[in-house]
Amino acid sequence: MEVVRTGDAVTLPPGLDLSAYRIVQEALTNALKHAGPAHARVALRYRPDDVEIEVTDDGDGSGSVGGSGRGLAGLRERVSIYGGEMVAEPSAGGGYVVRARLPLAASA
């Protein structure tokens, strides 16, 4: 696994910080369960108005298919509480991507 951070990290308000943590946790759990043999990458991008979280894997999807399917739905709800956006979909080059943008102004 690789973790990359860009921009100047800021201290996030507790609710936003917990949401960012849960996004990474759920996306990595899904990669572990569903991607098969894969490399995962977590990118945190701190920008003046928002923080973007992107978790990708290069797996082939040969892992297990079990699970309730509610994990990503729960993340979408968390992101929407803060007025953010989230995408979870297969990557163009293979694997899967979970990308969320959380506005900083909504958390102030």
C-alpha positions as CSV (number, residue, x, y, z in Angstrom):
1,M,0.0,0.0,0.0
2,E,1.1,3.5,-0.8
3,V,0.0,6.7,0.9
4,V,0.5,10.1,-0.8
5,R,-0.4,13.5,0.6
6,T,-0.3,16.7,-1.3
7,G,-1.0,20.3,-0.1
8,D,-0.7,21.7,3.3
9,A,-2.4,19.4,5.8
10,V,-5.0,21.1,8.1
11,T,-6.6,19.9,11.3
12,L,-10.1,18.9,10.3
13,P,-13.1,19.3,12.5
14,P,-13.9,16.1,14.4
15,G,-16.9,15.0,12.3
16,L,-15.1,15.7,9.0
17,D,-12.0,14.0,10.2
18,L,-14.0,10.9,11.2
19,S,-15.7,10.8,7.8
20,A,-12.3,11.0,6.0
21,Y,-11.0,8.2,8.2
22,R,-14.1,6.0,7.5
23,I,-13.8,6.7,3.7
24,V,-10.2,5.4,3.7
25,Q,-11.1,2.5,6.0
26,E,-14.1,1.3,4.0
27,A,-12.3,1.7,0.6
28,L,-9.3,-0.3,1.9
29,T,-11.5,-3.0,3.4
30,N,-13.3,-3.3,0.1
31,A,-10.0,-3.6,-1.8
32,L,-8.8,-6.3,0.6
33,K,-12.1,-8.2,0.2
34,H,-12.8,-7.8,-3.4
35,A,-9.8,-6.8,-5.5
36,G,-7.9,-10.1,-5.4
37,P,-4.1,-9.7,-5.5
38,A,-3.7,-5.9,-5.7
39,H,-1.7,-2.8,-4.8
40,A,-3.7,-0.1,-3.1
41,R,-3.0,3.6,-3.1
42,V,-4.4,6.3,-0.8
43,A,-4.1,9.9,-1.9
44,L,-5.0,12.8,0.3
45,R,-5.2,16.2,-1.4
46,Y,-5.5,19.2,0.8
47,R,-6.7,22.2,-1.1
48,P,-7.8,25.7,0.1
49,D,-11.5,24.9,-0.1
50,D,-11.7,21.1,0.3
51,V,-9.9,17.9,1.0
52,E,-10.1,15.1,-1.6
53,I,-9.6,11.4,-0.7
54,E,-8.8,8.9,-3.4
55,V,-8.3,5.2,-2.8
56,T,-7.5,3.1,-5.8
57,D,-6.5,-0.5,-6.3
58,D,-5.2,-2.3,-9.4
59,G,-6.9,-5.6,-8.6
60,D,-8.9,-7.8,-11.0
61,G,-11.9,-8.2,-8.8
62,S,-11.2,-11.9,-8.2
63,G,-11.6,-11.6,-4.4
64,S,-14.8,-12.6,-2.5
65,V,-18.1,-11.0,-3.4
66,G,-19.6,-11.2,0.1
67,G,-20.8,-8.3,2.1
68,S,-24.0,-6.3,2.6
69,G,-23.3,-3.6,0.0
70,R,-24.1,-1.0,2.6
71,G,-20.6,0.2,3.2
72,L,-20.4,2.5,0.2
73,A,-24.0,3.7,0.7
74,G,-23.1,4.7,4.2
75,L,-20.1,6.6,2.9
76,R,-22.2,8.4,0.4
77,E,-24.5,9.5,3.2
78,R,-21.6,10.8,5.3
79,V,-20.2,12.7,2.3
80,S,-23.5,14.3,1.5
81,I,-23.9,15.5,5.1
82,Y,-21.0,17.8,4.5
83,G,-22.1,18.8,1.0
84,G,-19.4,16.8,-0.7
85,E,-19.3,14.4,-3.6
86,M,-18.3,10.8,-3.9
87,V,-17.6,8.4,-6.8
88,A,-17.0,4.7,-6.4
89,E,-16.5,2.8,-9.7
90,P,-14.2,0.6,-11.7
91,S,-11.1,2.4,-12.9
92,A,-10.5,2.8,-16.6
93,G,-7.2,0.9,-16.5
94,G,-8.5,-1.8,-14.3
95,G,-9.1,-2.0,-10.5
96,Y,-11.4,0.2,-8.6
97,V,-11.5,3.8,-7.3
98,V,-13.2,5.5,-4.5
99,R,-12.9,9.3,-4.6
100,A,-14.6,11.8,-2.2
101,R,-14.4,15.5,-2.0
102,L,-15.3,17.1,1.4
103,P,-15.7,20.9,1.4
104,L,-13.9,22.6,4.3
105,A,-16.4,25.5,4.5
106,A,-19.3,23.2,5.3
107,S,-17.5,21.9,8.4
108,A,-16.7,25.3,9.9
